[in-house]
């Protein structure tokens, strides 16, 4: 963390500044009520911490890309959701890092989760813009700010994101697909995606299949039943499979079919790079983790572990206070889909104006456009927490928590 920037910001902080940030987020994202809490502050990274987090995430990603790891995790793809082909690498990956303290008291990142699935790649641009503008209203913080890695700035980041999501297609032939996008908490990102890339969001049930082709409602407000539609060449896939399963929504296509469409990213990566990957990684920043089905006996001190379902988002199903009764209650047939993972102790690394400590989780967002060999660390988002867990639903009764972005002066 950068303590000097933190002191300057905290000294100048006001409720009016925070209100202005929230107002701008609502206006620019056309979302009067953003359904997750926006934090009162950006997270100020020192150049050293920024570089360390970028390096740690890249090292973990290199381990994840080991063909042996990929092959083992690919075995977990449910047959009903297995696409016929998988790219060598996905176009998008998120690596979640907790900010912790080592024995010397230094802030160091440790892995919490990895996802071969999109995150808020577009909303982060808007959030970064707004915080940069807000910081420049404070005379002591009037300078250039960035939330981008890899030597990127806003224009080059947007070019990379556009090449990844849209490729060589007309944006009209690219759709962001989710379940009822208008009701998703991530709708602000969908709005930002359309404004920045020209890619509209479409409910999966509004797609139409004809042979190997998929069609979507036109982007001019035409109703799906009106018959006006556009061929879909690329799908920016935002469907979370546990939600698809829980809601019982049936897509108008079979994932097992070979369709004339490019997936961004291929849904197989939802299963391959996930919490199921963690037990296979050997790195100082990766906590010990075990598939529940592979433990011959429960560890003696369960207070050192957290129990996680392999395929869920936003902290759903996570058990922080684990005991033998909780583990014994999980049927043996279900145990391959649960992970017992060493607890990571977040440092209260961000100080509020009244001296309270806030925990920080950093999501490093990678991109890989068509034709690129490697994934590039591109931007970030942060979640601030004062509760046991980082999900926004667990921090409703606190201030100085919620969605944020890591920034550094350039």
C-alpha positions as CSV (number, residue, x, y, z in Angstrom):
1,X,0.0,0.0,0.0
2,X,1.1,3.6,-0.4
3,X,0.8,5.2,3.0
4,X,1.6,8.7,1.9
5,X,-1.2,8.7,-0.7
6,X,-3.6,7.2,1.9
7,X,-2.8,10.0,4.4
8,X,-3.5,12.7,1.8
9,X,-6.7,11.1,0.7
10,X,-8.1,10.4,4.2
11,X,-7.3,14.0,5.3
12,X,-9.2,15.4,2.3
13,X,-12.1,12.9,2.3
14,X,-15.6,14.2,2.5
15,X,-19.1,12.7,2.2
16,X,-19.7,15.1,-0.7
17,X,-16.8,13.6,-2.7
18,X,-18.1,10.1,-2.1
19,X,-21.6,11.2,-3.1
20,X,-20.2,12.7,-6.3
21,X,-18.5,9.4,-7.2
22,X,-21.6,7.4,-6.6
23,X,-23.7,9.9,-8.6
24,X,-21.2,9.7,-11.6
25,X,-21.2,5.9,-11.5
26,X,-25.0,5.8,-11.7
27,X,-25.1,8.4,-14.5
28,X,-22.4,7.0,-16.7
29,X,-23.6,3.4,-16.2
30,X,-27.3,4.3,-16.7
31,X,-28.1,2.5,-13.5
32,X,-30.0,4.6,-10.9
33,X,-29.5,1.9,-8.3
34,X,-26.3,0.0,-8.4
35,X,-27.1,-3.2,-6.5
36,X,-23.6,-3.6,-4.9
37,X,-22.0,-1.3,-2.6
38,X,-19.4,1.2,-4.0
39,X,-16.5,1.8,-1.6
40,X,-15.6,5.2,-0.3
41,X,-12.1,5.1,-1.7
42,X,-9.8,3.7,-4.3
43,X,-6.9,1.5,-3.2
44,X,-3.5,3.2,-3.5
45,X,-0.8,0.8,-4.5
46,X,2.9,1.6,-4.3
47,X,4.9,0.7,-7.5
48,X,6.5,-2.2,-5.6
49,X,3.2,-3.7,-4.4
50,X,1.7,-3.3,-7.9
51,X,4.6,-5.1,-9.5
52,X,4.6,-7.8,-6.9
53,X,0.9,-8.5,-7.4
54,X,1.2,-8.5,-11.2
55,X,4.2,-10.9,-11.0
56,X,2.5,-13.2,-8.5
57,X,-0.6,-13.5,-10.6
58,X,1.4,-14.2,-13.8
59,X,3.5,-16.9,-12.0
60,X,0.3,-18.6,-10.8
61,X,-1.2,-18.3,-14.2
62,X,1.8,-20.0,-15.7
63,X,1.3,-23.0,-13.3
64,X,-2.4,-23.1,-14.2
65,X,-1.5,-23.4,-17.9
66,X,0.6,-26.5,-17.4
67,X,-1.0,-29.1,-19.8
68,X,-1.2,-31.7,-17.0
69,X,-3.2,-29.3,-14.8
70,X,-5.5,-28.4,-17.6
71,X,-6.1,-32.0,-18.5
72,X,-6.8,-33.0,-15.0
73,X,-9.3,-30.2,-14.5
74,X,-10.9,-30.8,-17.9
75,X,-12.0,-34.2,-16.5
76,X,-14.4,-32.3,-14.3
77,X,-16.5,-30.7,-17.1
78,X,-20.0,-32.2,-16.8
79,X,-20.8,-34.1,-20.0
80,X,-24.0,-32.0,-20.6
81,X,-21.9,-28.8,-20.7
82,X,-18.8,-30.0,-22.5
83,X,-18.2,-28.1,-25.7
84,X,-16.6,-30.2,-28.5
85,X,-13.4,-28.1,-28.7
86,X,-11.4,-25.9,-26.3
87,X,-8.9,-23.2,-27.1
88,X,-5.3,-23.7,-26.0
89,X,-6.0,-20.8,-23.5
90,X,-9.1,-18.8,-22.7
91,X,-9.3,-15.1,-23.7
92,X,-10.1,-14.0,-20.2
93,X,-8.9,-15.0,-16.7
94,X,-9.3,-13.5,-13.3
95,X,-6.8,-14.2,-10.5
96,X,-8.0,-13.2,-7.0
97,X,-5.3,-12.2,-4.5
98,X,-5.8,-11.5,-0.8
99,X,-3.5,-8.8,0.6
100,X,-1.8,-10.4,3.7
101,X,1.2,-9.7,5.9
102,X,4.3,-12.0,5.9
103,X,6.5,-12.7,9.0
104,X,8.4,-9.5,8.4
105,X,5.2,-7.4,8.3
106,X,5.3,-6.7,4.6
107,X,2.1,-6.7,2.5
108,X,2.2,-9.8,0.2
109,X,-0.5,-11.3,-2.1
110,X,-1.9,-14.8,-1.6
111,X,-4.2,-16.7,-3.9
112,X,-7.9,-16.9,-3.0
113,X,-9.4,-18.0,-6.3
114,X,-8.9,-18.3,-10.1
115,X,-11.6,-18.1,-12.7
116,X,-11.5,-18.9,-16.4
117,X,-14.4,-16.5,-16.8
118,X,-15.1,-12.8,-17.5
119,X,-15.3,-10.2,-14.8
120,X,-16.1,-6.5,-14.9
121,X,-13.7,-5.6,-17.7
122,X,-15.7,-2.6,-18.9
123,X,-17.1,-1.2,-15.7
124,X,-13.6,-1.0,-14.2
125,X,-12.7,1.5,-17.0
126,X,-15.6,3.8,-15.9
127,X,-14.8,3.3,-12.2
128,X,-11.1,4.1,-12.8
129,X,-12.1,7.2,-14.9
130,X,-14.4,8.5,-12.1
131,X,-11.9,7.9,-9.3
132,X,-9.1,9.6,-11.3
133,X,-11.3,12.7,-11.8
134,X,-12.3,12.7,-8.1
135,X,-8.7,12.4,-6.9
136,X,-7.8,15.4,-9.1
137,X,-10.3,17.6,-7.2
138,X,-7.9,17.2,-4.2
139,X,-5.0,19.6,-4.8
140,X,-2.4,17.3,-3.2
141,X,-3.5,14.4,-5.4
142,X,-3.7,16.3,-8.7
143,X,-1.7,14.0,-11.0
144,X,-2.1,11.3,-13.6
145,X,-3.6,8.0,-12.3
146,X,-3.8,4.5,-13.8
147,X,-5.5,1.2,-13.0
148,X,-3.8,-0.6,-15.9
149,X,-1.0,-3.1,-16.0
150,X,1.4,-4.2,-18.7
151,X,2.3,-0.7,-19.8
152,X,-1.3,-0.1,-20.9
153,X,-3.2,3.2,-20.7
154,X,-6.9,3.8,-21.2
155,X,-6.8,3.8,-25.1
156,X,-4.5,0.8,-25.4
157,X,-6.5,-1.1,-22.8
158,X,-9.7,-0.5,-24.7
159,X,-8.0,-1.6,-27.9
160,X,-6.9,-4.8,-26.2
161,X,-10.4,-5.4,-24.8
162,X,-12.0,-4.7,-28.1
163,X,-9.7,-7.1,-30.0
164,X,-10.5,-9.7,-27.3
165,X,-14.3,-9.4,-27.2
166,X,-15.1,-8.2,-30.7
167,X,-12.2,-9.6,-32.7
168,X,-12.6,-8.9,-36.4
169,X,-16.4,-8.9,-36.3
170,X,-18.9,-6.1,-36.6
171,X,-20.0,-5.4,-33.0
172,X,-23.6,-6.0,-34.2
173,X,-22.6,-9.7,-34.7
174,X,-21.2,-10.0,-31.1
175,X,-23.5,-10.4,-28.1
176,X,-22.9,-10.5,-24.4
177,X,-25.1,-13.4,-23.2
178,X,-26.4,-14.0,-19.7
179,X,-29.6,-15.0,-18.0
180,X,-32.0,-12.0,-18.0
181,X,-29.2,-9.5,-18.2
182,X,-31.4,-6.5,-17.1
183,X,-31.8,-8.1,-13.6
184,X,-28.2,-9.1,-13.0
185,X,-26.2,-7.3,-10.4
186,X,-23.5,-7.0,-13.0
187,X,-25.7,-5.0,-15.3
188,X,-23.6,-1.9,-14.9
189,X,-20.7,-3.7,-16.6
190,X,-23.1,-4.8,-19.4
191,X,-24.0,-1.1,-19.9
192,X,-20.3,-0.1,-20.0
193,X,-19.6,-2.9,-22.4
194,X,-22.2,-1.6,-24.9
195,X,-21.0,2.0,-24.5
196,X,-17.3,1.2,-24.8
197,X,-17.4,-1.6,-27.4
198,X,-20.8,-1.5,-29.0
199,X,-21.6,-5.0,-27.8
200,X,-25.2,-5.4,-26.5
201,X,-26.4,-7.8,-23.8
202,X,-28.9,-10.5,-24.8
203,X,-30.8,-13.1,-22.6
204,X,-29.7,-16.6,-23.6
205,X,-33.4,-17.5,-24.1
206,X,-33.7,-14.9,-26.8
207,X,-31.1,-16.6,-29.0
208,X,-32.4,-18.7,-31.9
209,X,-30.7,-21.7,-33.4
210,X,-31.0,-22.6,-37.1
211,X,-28.7,-25.4,-38.1
212,X,-25.2,-24.6,-36.8
213,X,-25.9,-20.8,-36.6
214,X,-27.2,-18.7,-33.8
215,X,-29.2,-15.5,-34.2
216,X,-30.0,-12.7,-31.7
217,X,-32.4,-9.8,-31.6
218,X,-31.2,-6.8,-33.5
219,X,-29.5,-4.0,-31.4
220,X,-32.2,-1.5,-32.4
221,X,-34.7,-2.3,-29.8
222,X,-36.6,-4.8,-31.9
223,X,-38.5,-7.4,-29.9
224,X,-37.2,-11.0,-30.3
225,X,-40.7,-12.1,-31.4
226,X,-40.6,-9.5,-34.1
227,X,-38.4,-11.6,-36.3
228,X,-35.7,-8.9,-36.8
229,X,-32.5,-10.6,-35.9
230,X,-28.8,-10.7,-36.6
231,X,-26.4,-13.7,-37.0
232,X,-24.2,-14.2,-34.0
233,X,-20.5,-14.7,-34.8
234,X,-19.1,-14.2,-31.3
235,X,-20.6,-14.8,-27.8
236,X,-19.2,-12.9,-24.9
237,X,-20.2,-15.6,-22.5
238,X,-21.3,-14.3,-19.0
239,X,-23.5,-17.3,-18.0
240,X,-22.6,-18.6,-14.6
241,X,-23.4,-22.3,-14.8
242,X,-24.5,-22.7,-11.1
243,X,-27.1,-20.0,-11.8
244,X,-28.1,-21.7,-15.0
245,X,-28.6,-25.0,-13.2
246,X,-30.3,-23.4,-10.2
247,X,-32.8,-21.4,-12.3
248,X,-33.6,-24.3,-14.6
249,X,-33.2,-22.0,-17.7
250,X,-32.8,-24.1,-20.8
251,X,-30.7,-22.5,-23.6
252,X,-32.0,-22.9,-27.1
253,X,-28.9,-24.8,-28.1
254,X,-26.9,-27.8,-26.8
255,X,-23.4,-27.0,-25.4
256,X,-22.3,-30.4,-26.9
257,X,-23.1,-29.3,-30.4
258,X,-20.5,-27.8,-32.8
259,X,-21.8,-24.4,-33.6
260,X,-20.6,-21.7,-36.0
261,X,-19.8,-19.2,-33.2
262,X,-16.7,-18.1,-31.3
263,X,-17.0,-18.2,-27.5
264,X,-15.3,-15.5,-25.5
265,X,-14.2,-17.3,-23.4
266,X,-15.0,-21.0,-24.2
267,X,-17.4,-22.2,-21.5
268,X,-15.2,-25.2,-20.8
269,X,-12.8,-22.9,-19.0
270,X,-15.4,-22.2,-16.4
271,X,-14.8,-25.7,-15.1
272,X,-11.1,-26.0,-16.0
273,X,-9.7,-22.9,-14.3
274,X,-11.7,-22.6,-11.1
275,X,-11.2,-23.5,-7.4
276,X,-10.6,-27.0,-8.6
277,X,-7.3,-25.9,-10.0
278,X,-5.9,-24.7,-6.6
279,X,-4.9,-28.1,-5.1
280,X,-2.7,-28.8,-8.2
281,X,-0.6,-25.6,-7.8
282,X,2.7,-25.4,-5.9
283,X,3.6,-21.8,-5.2
284,X,4.4,-19.8,-2.1
285,X,1.4,-17.6,-2.6
286,X,-1.0,-20.6,-3.0
287,X,-2.6,-21.9,0.2
288,X,-2.8,-25.6,0.8
289,X,-6.1,-27.1,-0.5
290,X,-7.6,-30.6,-0.7
291,X,-10.5,-32.1,-2.5
292,X,-12.8,-33.3,0.2
293,X,-13.1,-36.7,-1.5
294,X,-9.4,-37.3,-1.3
295,X,-8.9,-36.8,2.4
296,X,-8.6,-40.0,4.3
297,X,-9.4,-38.3,7.6
298,X,-10.4,-34.8,8.6
299,X,-7.5,-32.5,9.8
300,X,-7.3,-32.2,13.6
301,X,-7.5,-28.4,13.6
302,X,-10.3,-27.5,11.3
303,X,-10.3,-23.9,12.5
304,X,-7.4,-23.4,10.1
305,X,-9.5,-24.3,7.0
306,X,-12.4,-23.0,5.0
307,X,-14.8,-25.1,3.0
308,X,-15.7,-24.1,-0.5
309,X,-17.9,-25.5,-3.3
310,X,-15.9,-25.7,-6.4
311,X,-18.3,-24.1,-8.8
312,X,-20.1,-21.1,-7.3
313,X,-19.6,-17.4,-7.4
314,X,-19.9,-14.5,-4.9
315,X,-19.1,-16.6,-1.9
316,X,-22.2,-18.7,-2.2
317,X,-22.0,-21.9,-0.1
318,X,-18.6,-21.1,1.5
319,X,-18.3,-22.2,5.1
320,X,-15.9,-20.2,7.2
321,X,-16.4,-21.9,10.5
322,X,-15.8,-25.6,9.7
323,X,-16.3,-28.5,12.1
324,X,-16.6,-32.2,11.7
325,X,-20.4,-32.1,11.7
326,X,-20.3,-29.9,8.6
327,X,-17.9,-32.2,6.8
328,X,-19.7,-35.4,7.8
329,X,-23.0,-34.0,6.6
330,X,-21.7,-33.7,3.0
331,X,-22.7,-37.0,1.1
332,X,-19.7,-38.9,-0.2
333,X,-21.0,-38.6,-3.7
334,X,-20.9,-34.8,-3.5
335,X,-17.4,-34.6,-1.8
336,X,-15.4,-34.4,-5.1
337,X,-17.1,-31.0,-5.7
338,X,-15.9,-29.5,-2.3
339,X,-12.6,-28.0,-1.4
340,X,-11.1,-27.8,2.1
341,X,-8.6,-24.9,1.8
342,X,-6.2,-23.3,4.3
343,X,-7.6,-20.0,5.6
344,X,-5.9,-16.9,4.3
345,X,-5.6,-14.2,6.9
346,X,-6.3,-10.9,5.2
347,X,-4.3,-7.9,6.6
348,X,-6.4,-4.9,7.7
349,X,-4.1,-3.1,5.2
350,X,-6.3,-0.1,4.2
351,X,-6.8,2.5,7.0
352,X,-10.0,4.6,7.2
353,X,-9.8,8.2,8.4
354,X,-10.8,7.0,11.9
355,X,-8.0,4.5,11.9
356,X,-10.0,1.3,11.3
357,X,-8.4,-1.4,9.2
358,X,-10.1,-2.7,6.0
359,X,-9.2,-6.0,4.2
360,X,-8.5,-5.9,0.5
361,X,-8.9,-8.5,-2.2
362,X,-7.4,-7.7,-5.6
363,X,-8.6,-9.2,-8.8
364,X,-6.0,-9.2,-11.6
365,X,-7.7,-9.3,-14.9
366,X,-6.0,-10.9,-17.9
367,X,-6.8,-10.6,-21.6
368,X,-5.8,-12.6,-24.7
369,X,-7.1,-11.4,-28.1
370,X,-7.3,-13.7,-31.2
371,X,-3.9,-14.7,-32.4
372,X,-2.1,-13.9,-29.2
373,X,0.0,-16.6,-27.6
374,X,-0.1,-15.3,-24.0
375,X,-2.6,-13.7,-21.6
376,X,-1.7,-10.1,-20.7
377,X,-2.3,-8.7,-17.2
378,X,-4.4,-5.7,-18.1
379,X,-6.5,-4.2,-15.3
380,X,-7.9,-4.8,-11.9
381,X,-10.8,-4.5,-9.5
382,X,-10.8,-4.6,-5.7
383,X,-13.2,-5.6,-3.0
384,X,-13.0,-4.1,0.4
385,X,-14.3,-5.9,3.4
386,X,-14.7,-5.6,7.2
387,X,-16.7,-8.8,7.5
388,X,-15.6,-12.5,7.6
389,X,-16.1,-12.7,3.8
390,X,-15.6,-10.3,0.9
391,X,-18.8,-10.7,-0.9
392,X,-20.9,-7.6,-1.0
393,X,-23.8,-9.4,0.6
394,X,-21.7,-10.0,3.7
395,X,-20.7,-6.3,4.1
396,X,-24.1,-4.6,4.0
397,X,-23.8,-3.2,7.5
398,X,-20.3,-1.6,7.1
399,X,-18.9,1.5,5.6
400,X,-15.6,1.8,3.7
401,X,-16.3,-1.6,2.0
402,X,-17.5,-2.8,-1.4
403,X,-16.4,-2.4,-5.0
404,X,-13.3,-0.4,-5.7
405,X,-10.2,-0.3,-8.0
406,X,-6.5,-0.2,-7.3
407,X,-4.9,3.0,-8.6
408,X,-1.3,4.2,-8.8
409,X,0.2,7.5,-9.8
410,X,2.0,7.7,-13.2
